[in-house]
Amino acid sequence: MIEADEVLALSEVTLTVDKAGKLHSHPRFLTTTASVRLVSRIAHRIAPDHQINFGGGEWSLFQEAIEVRNRLTHPKDLSDLILSEEQTVTCTNAFYWFLEETTHSLAAATRAARSYIDSIEHELSDFKTRNLEAIKAYQQAKRRLDDSD
């Protein structure tokens, strides 16, 4: 359910082809917020019953926390290393929001995977017992896929 361009984006590389036809990969930085949004879209496609609310205040706190993290990690001057009490609270709340959303997303994806596995087990059982209706439905679906190519 993950598309090839999504895998490439998540791998944080860009590919180029030289005149000799050789592939070269180049690092491409993907921001944390862009990564979270992309993974959220993929997760929602896999498990449509769960979607992260990016319109709420928690998402804004998360973005602020990322800015604080970036400032601390890449300081331009000494004052960039000072963290206020308010920023500490923001970062802590953002962390808990992110942890909670990640937990809910993983639970939804796990439910979706379980449902998919259950359906495959059911179909496998039909094939093992030589359920003619199931075999006929499979053959029709395969023909439709072959015809669409």
N, C-alpha and C positions, 0 to 999 in steps of 0.2 A: 504493500500500500504506500510505500515511499517511492516517489518518482526519482528518476535518474538525476534530474537537475537539483532536486532537494538534497540528495546524497552528496553531490558535488559541492553545493553551497555549504553543507555541514562539515565537509572535509577541509574547508577553508583553503582551497587551492584554486588557481585559475590555470587552465591548460592552453598552451599555444603550440602550433606546429611550425617547425622551421622549413626552409626551402628543400631540405633533404627528406621531409616527411616524418621527422622525429618529433615525438611529443616531449614537451617540457612543462613541468609543473612549477608554478610560482605561488608562494604564500599569499593568501588574501585574507586579511583580518576581517572577521565578522564580529560586530559589537555584541556584547552580552544581551542587550535588549532586543536586537534583531534576531539573535539566536533563540531567545525565549519565545518571541512571537512566531517564528518559523516552526519550532518544535510544537508549540501550542496548536498551530493550524494542522500539522500532521496528526497530532494526537486527537484532535476533534474529528478529523476524517475517519480515524480508526474507531473512535468511541464517541459518536455524536451526542450521547447523553450527558457529556461533560464539556463545559467550555469555561475557560478562564475569563473573568471580568476584567478587561483592561480599561474600562471606563471609570473605575472606582479610585478612591484615594490611595488604596494600597499599591496600585501600579505606579502612581506618582511617587510614593515613598520608595519603592524599589528603584526607580530611575534616579532619585536623589541619592540613594545609598550607593548606586553604581558610580555616580559622580564623585562621591566622597572616597570610595575605594580607588578610583583612578587618580584622584589628587594625592592620596597617601602613597600609592604605589609609584607614581611618577612625579615627585615634588619638583616644583620650579624654584622654590625658595623655602627657607626654614618655616615660615608661617603655614605652609601647606601641610605640615606635619602635626599641626594642632587640631585636636578633635574636641568640639564642644559637647556638652551634655546633651543638647538637643540633637546633634548629629549622631551621637551614640544611640539614643532612643530611636531615631529614624532608622538607622542601620539594623538595630535589633528587631524592630517591628517588621521591616522589609524582609529580613531573614525568615522570620516566623511565617509571614504571608507566603513567601516563595516555597518554604518547606511544606506548608499546608496544601498549596495548590499542586505542588509536585506529587504529594501523597495521593490527593484526590484524582489527579490525572493518571497516575500509575494504576490505581484501583480500577478506574473506568477502562483503561486499556487492557487490564488483566481480565475484567469481565467480558470484554469484547473478544479477546483471544479465546477464553473458555467457551464462549458461545460458538465461535468459529470451529474450534476443535470438536465440540459436541456434534455440530452439523456434519463434519467430515467423518466422525466415527459412525454416525447414523448412515451416511451414504456408503461407507465401507461395509457396514453390516448388510445393507441392501445388496451390494455386489457379491458378498460372500454367500448369501443365501440365494443368489441368482434371481433376485426380484426383477422380473421382466419389465415392469413399468419403469423402474429406476434405470435399468440399462438402456431402455428406449429413450428416456428423457436425456440421459447422458449423451447418447449418440446424436440426438437432435441438436443439443447444445453445441457439441463438437462440430457438427456440420455448419451451424450458423457462424461459429468462430472461424472456421476454415474459409467460408464464403466471404467473410468480411475482410480477409487478407487480400 
